[in-house]
Amino acid sequence: MDADPDASAAGNAGLGPVSVVVVNWNGAAYLEACLSAVRALSGQVGEVILVDNASTDDSLALVRERFPEVRVLALPVNAGPCPARNAGMRAARQRYVLALDNDAVVRPDVLEKLARAAAADASIAIAQPRSVFAAEPSRVHYDGGAFHYAGLIALRNFYAPLERARGAGTLDVDCAVAVALLVDRDRLLGLGGYDESMFILFEDLDLSYRLRACGARIVSVEDALVDHQGGTPGLSFREGPSYPGSRVFQHSRNRWTFLAKCYRRRTLLVALPGIALYEAAWLAFAVLQGHAGDWWRGKRAFLRDGARRRADRARFQAARVVPDRELLVGGPLTITPALKASGARALCDALLSAALRAWWALARHLAA
């Protein structure tokens, strides 16, 4: 790792040194592996910044003792990863930022591979690696995706065995997933960065949609791998019988925030049957999980935030150049395997996915 910020701009395929920004909240259990992997990166790293969301564990003590080269930006409250990611990009000295969640462990060649991809075309705003489970590195976790018109990410290779995952080389994708991303900081902040009203969920969908609709490219570098550790307790979900109520709330609010801000009005009207069908299925799931109250709180929070959302919508719609119909797809509907383990639930998911796909096949040409 070259930590000299004045290193030749010829490095990293011409991008020059990058800033590494790690967002953390109570991640002491993850930071040793995350920051050790950053130290081991090949390629030019100009600085490493840890943006800490008011952690109450031993995160900051660990960093100061084990990683004194890391610059700590301590935020006064935990407002979620979105404000922290934006703060890290604003604080970075370099235009290109390798943005990491604290549970991401990058392989040594990740920076060089992502930099080569990003340097290939000035319109590329994000280059992402393929994420695999740290506990099961032979299985893909996230690999980007497409924009499902119901306001979701149609994920690529979700939970697929790595040896059978589709795609090779550097591929265009529509949606990046914020585990580890090499980003053009100026381009992202020029569009407002991450939506800071979204605590978790849909924030990477929202940012990716705005970037793509404004003409930027997002690429996935399939042979650049990052090991994804366990996530944030109480917020992340991978398996188990109970889905967190906090995620039901965020899903209920943030999906509607994304739809209301990013789709043109005619697109919303055309997509409404599919959006409503999915919402009914999501409400039924929330009720079965005992989280109907969290679903309703999410809708009330959405309605309270109307003024800010209308202002955000006006700015985005004035800047966009790509119509919705060129971005949105009808499937697949990707669901965490643990949530469709039973035969009855899997059948319901299949029927819902088929109905959503059928409607968009009929209606897509009418979208704006």
N, C-alpha and C positions, 0 to 999 in steps of 0.2 A: 504494500500500500504506500503510495506516494502522498505524504501529508503536506507537501509544499504548495500553498495556494498560488505561488508564482511560477509553477511548473509550466513547461512549454505547452502552448495551446494545441500543439500537434498531437498530444496525448488523447486517449479515449476517442480515437477515430476522428480527431479534429474538434471535438466538443470542448476540449480542455478539462481541467479538474472539475469534479462535481462536488456538490455539498451533499452529505448524507444526513437526512433528518429522520430521527426515530421518535415516534409518538408513544408516550408511556402513561399508564395509570396503574399503580399498584402492581407493577410487573417485575418485581425483584426476582421471581422464579424464572423469568424468561431472559432477563437482560444480559446475563453472563454469556449465554449462547449467542444471542443476537449481536452484541457488540464485539465479541471475539470473532465472529464471522466477518463483521465489517473490517476489523483489523487485518484479516487474511485476504481481503479482496485484491486481486490483480487489477491494474488500471490506476488512474490518478484520482485520489480523493483529496480535495482541498481542505475539508473540515468535516467534523462530525458534530451534530447538534442533537441533544436530547430535549424534546419539548415535554415537560412533565405537567400532567393535569392534577396538580394538588394531591400527589400520592401521600398516603398515610402509612405505607410499609417502609421497608429499608431500601427502596429503589435508589434514592439520591445518595445515601451513604455508600452503597455498593459502587455506584458510578464514580464517585469522588475517590474512593480507595483503589479500585481496580482499573479505572479508565480515566485517568486524569487529563488526557488529551481531549476529552469530550466537553464541549461547551453546553452548559445546562441553561435552558430557558424555562424557568419555573412560573407556571401560570397560577393565579390566585384561587381559581375554582375549577372543578371538573365540569366543563360544559360540553364534553364529548370530543371525539377525535377531529371533527370538522374544524372548529376554531383552532385547535392545536396544529393541524396540518397547514392551515392558512398562515398561522403565526410562524411556523417553521420555514415556509417558503419565503415569507417576507423578510425573515432574519437571515436567510442564506446569502452568502457572498457570491455564489456562482449562479449562473442562469439555469443550469441543469441540476436537478435535485433527484437523488435516489431516496424516495420516500418509503419508509418502512414502518410497519406496525411492530410493536415490541416483541411479538411472538413469531416474527419472520427470521429465519436463519438462511442467509443467502449462500449459495455455493461460491467458491473462489472466483470462478470465471464469469459470474453473472454480470458484473458491471461492464466488462469488456464487450460481452455479447450484446447487451442492451445498447451500449453506446454506438456500436457499429450499426445497429438497426436504426437508431434515432438519427444518426448522421447521414443516412442515405437519402433523406428527403426533408426539406425544411418545413413541410406541412405536417410532419409527425409531431404530435403533442405529447403522446405517451407511448412508451415501450414497456411492456410487462413481461415478466418471466412466467413460466408455468409453475403453479403451486402444487406441491404434493404434501400429503400428510407426514409430519415428522415421525409419528408413531407407526406409519405404514407407507414408506416412501415409494412403494411400488404402485400406489394408487393416487390418481389425480384428485385434488380438491377443487381448485379454481383454474380456469384457462380462458377467461374472457367469455364473451357471449354476444347475443343479439338483443334487439329491443322488441320484446313482446308487447303488442298493442294494448294489452290489458294493464300495462304499467308495471312490467316485471322484466327480469333478465332471463332470457332463454340461454342457459349456461351451456358452454361447450365441455364435453368430456367430463361432466360432473360425476365424481366417484368412479370413473372408469379406470380399469387397470392400465398402468402406464404403457405397457407393451402393446395395448390395443387402442390407445388414444389416437384420435384422428388428427392429422396435421403434421407438417414438418417444415423446418426452416422458419422464415419470418412471414407471418400471415396478417392480413388486415382483419381486425375484429371491430365491432361497433362499441362494445362496452368493456371497460377495464374493471378489475376488482381490486380494491385497495388493500392488498397485503404487502406487495412490494412493487413499486412503479418508478421508472425513470421518467421524469416529467420536465417539460419546458415550463419552468416557473413563470416566465413572463406571459406566456400564452394562457396558462390557467388563471393567473391572477387578473389578466386582462378581461376575462369573462366573469370575474367575481369570485373565482376559486370555489371551494366547497360551500354548499349552502349551510350556514351555521345554525339554522333552525332545526336541521336534521341531526339528532344526537347520534343515532346509528341507523342503519338500514336505508337503502335507496339513495344514499349520498353519492356513491360511485356511479350509479345509474343516471342520476340527475346531471352530474358533471360530465359524464361521457356523452350524454345526449346533447347537451349544449355545445360541447366541442364539435361533435360530428355535424350537427345542424349548422354550425358556423364554418364548415369546410375543412376542419382539421382531421388528420388521420390518427388512428390508434392501432398499434401493432402488437402482436403476441410473438415472442421469440421462443419457439417450442423446445429448443435444446438448452435454454437457460432455466435452471431449476432453483426454487426456493422451498425450503422445508417449513411447513406451517405448523406451529405448535398449538397449544390447547385453547387459545382464545380467552376471553374475559369471563370469569365466573358470573353467572346471573344474567349475562347478556348474550353470549355466544351459544349456539346450539348445534350439536352434531348427532347426538343420539340420546335415547332415554324416553321414558314414558310421558314425561311432562314437558310441555313447551312453556318457556318463561312468559309470564304476563307482561313483563317489560317489553318484550319483542312484539307481542300482540299490539300494545299501545303504539309503539314506533311504526309498525307496519300500517296500522289503521290511519295514522296521521300522515306519514311521509309519502305513502303511495298516492294519496289524493293531492298532496302538495306538488309532487312531481307532475301528475297529470294536468292539474290546473295551471301550472306555470309553463309547461313545455309544449303541450299540444295546441295546435290551432283550433279555433272553435268548431269549424266544420269537421275536423278529425275527431274531436270529442263526441260530436253528435253521431257520426258514422260508427265509432267504436263503442258507443254507449251500451248496446245489448251485451257485448262481450265483457265490458267493464262491470256491468251490473251482475252478470252471471257469476263472474269470479268473486265479486264482493259478497254475494249471497253464500257462496261456498266457503269463503273465508269467515264470515260471520258464524256459519254453522260449526266450523272447526273451533272458533273461539268459544262458542257456547259449550261444546263437548269437552273442551279443556278447562272449563270453569272460569274463562276470562272474558265473558260478555261485557263486564264493567270496564275492562281495559280497552276493548274495542270501542265502546261508546266514549270513553275519555279521549281517545285518539281523534274521533270525529269532532268532538267539541273543541279540542285544541286546534284542529284544522280551521274551523269556522272562526275562531277568535283571531287568527293570524291573517285575515283577509287583506288588510291594507298593505302590509309588507309584501305579501305574495303578489298582489296586483302590480306593485312597483317593479318587482323582480321580473314578472312576466312581460311588462311593457319594454324593459331594457333588452331582454333576450329576443323577443319577437322582432324588434327593430333591427337586430344584428344578424339574424339567421339568414342563410342562403339556400339551404337544402330542405325540400318539403318533407312532411311527415311520411307520406306514402313511399318515399324512397328509403326510409329508415326502419319502418316498423314491419314486423313479421308476425305470423299467426301461431308459431310454435317453434320448438316444443315447450310444453309446460314442465319445468324442472322442479322437482320437489325432493327435499332431503329424504333419502331412503328410509330412515327411521320413522318418518311420518306416514309412510304408505306400506308398512310391513304386513298388515293383514290383507287377506284376499278381498274383503269387501271394500276397504279403503283404497286399495290399488285399483279396483274396478271403477270406483267413483272418480278417481283421478284420471283414469284413461278416458272415461266418458266426458268429463269436463274438458280435457285437452282436445278431444276430437270435436266437441261442439265449438270451442273457441277457434280452432283452426278452420272449421267449415264456414263460420261467419266471416272471418277475415278474407277467405278466398272469394266470397261473394262481394264483400263491401270495400276491399282495399282501394280499388280504383276511384272510389268516391272521396277518399281522404284528401285533405288539403296539402 
